[in-house]
């Protein structure tokens, strides 16, 4: 928690925290080093809006939640298909396929000193559904509603929590949702002490924390920094670092300079040029971790030309995947052509398409378009989408396709896309949690293609009517056998790869630069699978 104690002790703690904030914000002389017991991470933090896990829907907020809260279960960061116990040491699944019983660890305490109980865990899940903020769908899709959640998520006693879904789902789907940041376990007593007007403590939790995780919030200065303090009583052992400072540094060049001078231990938003320069520096290590976000083209099937199968396939042969990666993306993304990213259960690495002008010409001729055609593409006017679109434009011109680029900011282009007003949209898709259903639902599910449909995901946005794939996606969602479920998603990927209104091109790569001697910064495939607890620094870093 970050509420301040009273009296003289409060003043002392405030002055100490202030000294550390001043150190982190002011920078340090050349060749300086960050304190031995503090990790300083240079990162772009301007998107951070709320620290409440029931509300946070930005990368930074979810990542901070992963380090100040615990969850019932966790993904194994090295093998995401494996679910590990968190606050729940074990769990049972009833024969009805709907009832999940979680057995809570004994002896775990919140940072306040309060014991962690099943009542806290149940209330935390109920609270997400009752508040119904942006990420609540991860739990409400299990059939939990404000009217039913108190009955379907309940503490039987201090060590036992029961969750009932409205119908049988694949167990891995349920557990993966409970392993996301939105399912963080909160200190009920502390949060309710700050409730105002029935907000379940939401106003207070926007800028405070009340968890049992390895760190607690010390200071948050929006658009400047976040300072996290070590929780000495953490049940898995206190972190090596006494403090972790997340310093808002929006530009790549200052991040690089801070890292080179020793004013930062880790940098995370580096341009390809700065990545290359740091990779040549013997005092710096650069590593790359595949992330879950995908870059793709969406082809609106309302356009009769783009609705022709030969055209859809031709466009997949008209992308210079390797050239774009080499000359524009430069290690920040890699070619990837299936809808499940590397690191997800069941992901395929198939990349059958490459630049082949002659094959594309033949397909266009089969479609009766030997002389090409004209089409528009809505493009966000920032790197890398604008740069990639220009390369695509030049390539398509070689086979007679006149591509008009319609630039705009993210809000403008996304609004047109969501209204199905585009011909082609170049976009980025990132799943909200580590389960294959999230992407299958996006790319291969469209139960209602009407303009008034309540579901407006990617297949709907591109007017792709797919009753067979929709049924197969729904079957995979409820498949209880993990091996069979994995095979279902692989079959779905192959079907979408073979014929769909998507040209999936690249997968994000998280590029992390660290000073030599800095270890233990754990980065998984999704934005809420990033952990600071094991960060260590040797004496020379």
N, C-alpha and C positions, 0 to 999 in steps of 0.2 A: 504494500500500500504506500501511497505517497502523502497521506494526510500528515500534518506536522504535529509533533507533541507540543506540550505547553511549557512555558517558563524558560529558565536558563538553558536547559538541555536543547530546547527548540532553537534558541539563538545560536548555540554552538554548532548544531548540525547544519543550520542554514548557512553560517559562515564557511564551514568546511565544504559544503556542496558548491557554494558560490565560488570558492577558490578553484575547485576542479573545473567548473564551467568556464571560468575566466581563462584557465590554462588551455582548455580545448578550443575555445572560440578565438583566442588571440593568435594561435599558431605559436611557433617557437623559432629561435634562431637557427641558422643553417647548421646542419650536422647534429641537431638536437635529437633526442630520443623521447618517445612517449614514456610515461612512467612504467616501471617494470610490472606493476600489478594492474595496469589499465590497458585495454585494447581499444584503439581508436580506429573507427571504420568510416572512411569517406564515402558518402552515398548521397544520391538524390532523394530528398525526403519531402519535397514540397507537396506530394499527394496525400500526406498523412492528415487525416481529418478527425478520426476518433480512435480511441484505444479500447473501446468496449467491444469484446469479441462478438457480441450479438449484432453489432452494427458495422464494425470495420469491414470494408469491402475493397480495400486498396492493398497493394502488395506489402507496403511498409507496416500497416496496422496489423495484418495477419502474421507477418514475421515477428513483430514484437510480441504479439499474443503467444506465439510458440515458445517464447523464452521467459515469459512471466507467469504462464499458466500451465497446468497439466491437463491431460485429457483422459478419458476412460481407457482408450487404447491409442496406439501409435502405429504408423507405418514404419517398417524396417527401412531405414534410409538407404541401405545397401541392396535391399531386395524388397521393393515396395509391395510385392504380392503377399508378403508375410506381415501379419498383424501381430503386434506385440502388446503385452499388458502395460498399462500406465497406472492410473489410479485404481483401475480394476486389475487385480492380480490374475483373475480367471473369469470365464463366463460360460454359460450353458445356453443351448438353443433348444427350445421345446419341440416336441414331436409335431406340433401344429405348424411349425415353420414361422410363427408369428411372435413367439414369446422369447425374449432374451433376458437372462438373469445374470447380472454382474455382481461379482463379489469384491468388495472394496478393501484395499490394503489397510491393515491396522498400523497405527503409529505415524501416519503421514499428517503433517501440520501445515496450515496456511502460514503466510508470513506474519500474520497477526498473532500467531500462537494458537489460534483455534484449531481443533482437530478437523480433518477432512472426513466427512461422513457421506453416506448414501443420500441423506437429505439434501446436502449441498449439491451433489451431482444431479439429483433429480430436479431440484429447483433451477439449476443452471440451464438444463435442457428445456424445462417448461418456460423459463423466462425468454428464451430465443423465440419460441413459438408465439408467446403472448405479445412480445414487442413487435414481431413480424417486420423486422428491418430487412435490408437487402439480402443478406446471406441466409435468411430463415428457411428458404426453400430447400436447403440441404436436409433439413429435418422434416419440414412439412410434407415433402414428397413421400415420407414413410406413412402418411395418413394421419399425422398429428395435427390437430386444429386447436384453436383457443378453447373450444368447447369440450374437447376430449382429452387434452394433453395431461391434465391433472390425474385422470383415470388411467391413461395409457403409459404414463411415465411416473413411477411412484417408488418411494422408499419403503420397503417392507420392515426393515430395521436399520440400525446405524451402519451395517456392513453389507446390506443387500439392496440392490436396485433392480427393478423389473421394468422393461420396456416392451410394449406390445405394438406391433405394426398393424395396419388395417387389413393386410393380406400378406401371404408369404412372398418374400423377396429372396433373391440370392443372398446368403449370409454375408458374403464378401461385400456386397453393395451396402448393406446396413452398417457393417463395421467400418467400411471406408468413410462413410459419412460421419460416423462418431469419432473418427480419427482426424477430422478437419478442425481448423481453428475455431469455428463457430461453436463447437462442442466443448470448449474450455470449461473447466470446473471452477466456479467462483466461490468465494467466501461469503456465504449467504448472510450471515450475521453482520458482517462489516458493510456489505453493499446496502442492505436494507436500513442500516443506521443513517444512510445518506439519501434515502428515497424522498422524492418531492412530488407531490400531486399524483401519486400512483405510477411514477415512471420506472419503478423497479430499479432505481439507482442509475438509470441511463445517463442522466445529466452529469452526475459525479464521475461515472466510469469513463466518460469521454476523455478525461484528463487525469485519471488516477488508475491504479491497479489494485486488485485484491485477490491474489492467487497463491498457489503453492509451488510455483515453478522456481527455477534456479536463480532468477533475478526478480527484482522489484523496481518499479519506476522511482528514480530519484528526481529528475528534472526533465521537463519537456518545454522547450522554447520553440514554438512553431517557426518553420523555415530557418532554424538555426541548428538545433541539436536535441538529441535525446540522451539522457544519462541513466544507465541502469546500474543498480547496486546488487552485489552478491547477497544471496540468501544463505546465511551460514548453516541454517538448519534444514537445507534441502535433503529430501529423503534418499536421493541417489548420490549424495555427497556434494559438498560445496564446490562451486566452480573454481577453476584455477585463477581466473581474473577477479580482482576485487570490484572492478567497475568495467563496464563496456560503454564507450561513448560513440554514438552514431552522429556524425557531424554532417550537416547538410552542405554538400559541395556540388552544385548543379552542373558544372562544366568539367569536361575531361582533363583539360590542361592543368588546372589547379590541383585536381586529384593526383595526377602524375607527379607534380612538383612536391606535393606534401609527402607522397610515398618516398620519393628519392631523397628528400631532406630528413626523413625520419619523423615528420610531424603526423604521419598516419601509419598504421600497421597494415591496413587492408584498404584497397580501392576497388570500386565495383561498377562504375559507369564510365568506362574508358573507350575512346574512339579506337578504330583499327590502327591508326598511326601511332597512338600512344601505347596501345598494347604491344605493337611491334618494337617500339623503342624500349619499353620496360623489359621485354623478353631478352634483350641484349645486355641488360644491366645485371652484373653478377650478384648484386645485392638484393635482387628482386626475383621472385618466382611467379610465373603466370600459369594458371590452370584453367581448364574449360570443362564445364559440367552441362550436359544436355538438359534443357528445360522443356516444359510441357507445351509452350506456345507454338502454334503453327502459322505460317504465312501461306495464303492461298488466293486463287482467283475464284470468285463466284459468278457463274454464268446464268443470267436470268432466262428461264425457259419460256417466258412470255415472248421473248424475241424469237421469231420463227427460224432465223438462221442459226442461232445458238442452240435451238432445240434439236437440230439435226445431229444424230450420233456421230457421223463422220467429222463434223466440224468440232464437236467436243473433243474427239480423239486427236484431231489435227493440232489443236491448240496445245495439247500436252506434249506434242513433238516439236513445238515451236518455242520452247523455253530453253535458254542456254544455262541450265542449272549450274554446271561446273564453272562456266565463265563468270556468272553473276556472283557466285560464292567467292571466287578467286579475286575478282577485280573490285567488287563493291562491298560485299559482306565481310570478307577478309577474316574469317574465323569466328565472327559473332553469330553466325548461323550456319547450318549445314543442310545439304539436300536431303529432303525427306518427302515421301509421296503417299503415305497412308495416313488415315485419320487418327490413329493412335500413336502418340509420340514415343520415341525411345524412352524406356524407363517405366512405361505403363504395363500392367498385366495384359498379356496377349498381343503386344505391339509387334507388327511386322516391319522388317527393314527393307522390303522389296522396293527397288527403284528402277523399274523397267524403262522409263522414259528418259530420253536425252535429246539434244538438238539434232533434228534430222529434217532438213528442208525438203528433200525429195519425197520422203514418205508423207509429209504434210501436204505437199502439192498434190500427190496422188489421191489423198483422202478428200481434199477440197474438190478435186475434179469429180470424184464419185458423188459428192453432194451437189453437183451441178454448179459449182462456184470456182471454176478453173481460173477466172479472172479476179478472184478475191471478193471482198465486200468491205463495207464501212461499219464501224461499231465504236461505241464510246466506253471509256473506263473511268469510274470515279476513284480518285486517288488522293489520299491524305498527303498534303504538301510538305512532308518532312522526310528526313532520312529514316529508314531505307526505302520506304515504299515509293517515293517520288523518283529516286534513282533507278530502282528496279523497273518501274513502269516505263521509263525512257528507253531502257535497253530492250524491253519487250516491244515497244513501239517500233524501234529500228529493225528488229528481227522480223516482225510480222510484215513490215513493208516489203521485205524481200520476196514474199509469196503473194503480194497484191492486197494484203489486208491493211486498210487505212484505219488506224487506231487514233481516235481523238481523245486526248487526256483531259478530264474535267477535274481540275485541282480544287481542293478545299481543305478546311481544317477538319479535325476528327469529328466534331459535332455535325458539320454539314454533310460530310460523306456518309457517316453512319446513319444519319436521319433519312437520307435518300434510300440507303440500302434497306433499312428497316421498313420503309414504305414501299419497297419493291419498285422503285422508280429508276433503277439502274439498268444498263446493259451488262456491264462487267464491273465487278467491285474487287479491288485488291485489299485484302484485309488480314487481320491477325486474330486468331482464335486461341484463347487460353482456358482450359477447364478450371472449375472451381474446387475440385477435390480429386483425389487419386483413385478414381474408379472408371473403368472403360465406358460405363453407361453414359457419363457426361458427354463424351465426344460422339458416341454412337447416336445418342439422342439428338445432338446438334446436326450431324452430317447425314443421318440415315433414318430419320423419323419425321413423319409429317401426317398426322392423323386427320387433319382438317386443313385443306388448302384455300378455304374461303377467306375473303378479306376481313371477316369478323372473327377469325380463328383466335382462341385464347392462347395458342402456342405459336410463337413467331420465331422459331429458331432457323438455322441456316437452310434446311431443305425448303421450308415455307418461304423464306425470303427470296429464294431462287425459283419459286413456282415449280418445284419438282414433286410430282405426284407419284408416290411409291408405296402402294398398299402392301406389297410383298415385303419390302425391306422394313417397313414400319412394324409389321407383325413379327418379323425375325428379331428386330431390336427389342420388342416387348417380351419375346420369349427368352432372350438372353438375360433380361433384367430379373426374371424370376427363377432362372435355372439354378437349382441347389447344388449341383455337382460342379466344383471349381474347374475340373479338367474339361468337362463338356462346355461350361460357360466360356472358358478361354477359347475353345475351338469355334464356338459360335461367333465370337468377336473377330477371330481371324478370317472366317468365311465372309463376314460383313465387310471387312476391310478389302478383301479381294474383289468383292462385287462392286464396291464403290470405286476402287482403283480402275477397274475394267471399263466402267461406264457410269459417269455421273456428271453433274454440272459444276464440278470442282477441279481446278488444277492445283493440287497441293504441291508446294514447291520446297519449303524450307522449315526447319525446326530451330527454335531459339537455342543459343548457347550462352550460358552464364559465364562470363569471363571475369576471373578474380585474380587480382595482383596482390601479392603479399611480400612483405620483407622477409628475407631469408631468416629462418629461426622461428617464424610464426607458424604454428601448426594448430590443428584441431577445429578450424572453422568449417563446420559441417553443412554442406549445401546439397539438398536433394533435388528431385525433378520438379517440384512445385513450390510456389511462393511461400507456403506455410510450413515447409519442411526445411528450415534453415535454423541451425542451433549454434549458440555461442558458448555453451557450458564447458566444452573441452578445449577452448582456445588457450594456447600456452605460448610463451615467448622465452627464448633462451636469452642469456645475458648480452648477446651481441645484437639482438634485433631491436 
